Amino acid sequence: MPPVSDQPALRCDQLHRYLGADEGRVHVLRGVDFTAERGRVYAIVGPSGCGKSTLLYQLGLLDRPDDGRIWIAGELMSGADDGLRTAARCRHVGFVFQFHFLLLEFTALENVMLPMRKLGRLDPAAMADRAASLLAAVGLVGKTGRAAAHLSGGEQQRVAVARALANEPTVILADEPTGNLDAANSELVFGLLTDLARQNGQAVVLVTHNPEIAARCDEVRPMRDGQFIR
């Protein structure tokens, strides 16, 4: 289990983000404040184009805000250089993208091992064992050696979930993580993320259009026009 700190898993203060230029410039995030505590699951909901995914990319250090601050595990990251941000992503952030972004020529096992290789915390045998265990947890026993290109879309998404969990991150950010899954596998993936958050002191922040998933989270944050509305 990762060490538990009294600091929130993630916090942002007055995040602003503009996209486009000149007359096409759009104020996508308008002073967003958000805190994700360890052991809790958060749903960000709202209409398409309201800034949900943009916020998730900011929180995951995949994009920089035009103004505002972001802390991960108590460490101020919004002004950090690229090297520090990359190291923090590897150590603290697991990201489940709406589209899985697997390396299709690599096996399921190899895809899940990639973040572990980057972090360098485990030896190869331990990495393979952990990757196999995570794939089993998402219902992919027997498919560890199959190339990602030969998995179905739903199976690829479950590999992506396992990959996000590989380094026992402080916070798991998920953009429509069950959008490509059937009901049974949606339940499996959501249950796994929820259980991990509560057992390991991890925060889960997910963007979803699924009201049933959102209703089962610890906190729901509706978003509209680049701001939380309550």
Helices and strands as residue ranges (DSSP letters): E 10-19, G 22-24, E 26-36, E 41-45, H 52-59, E 67-72, E 75-76, H 82-92, E 93-96, H 108-119, H 124-137, G 148-150, H 153-164, E 171-175, H 183-200, E 203-207, H 211-215, E 219-224, E 227-228
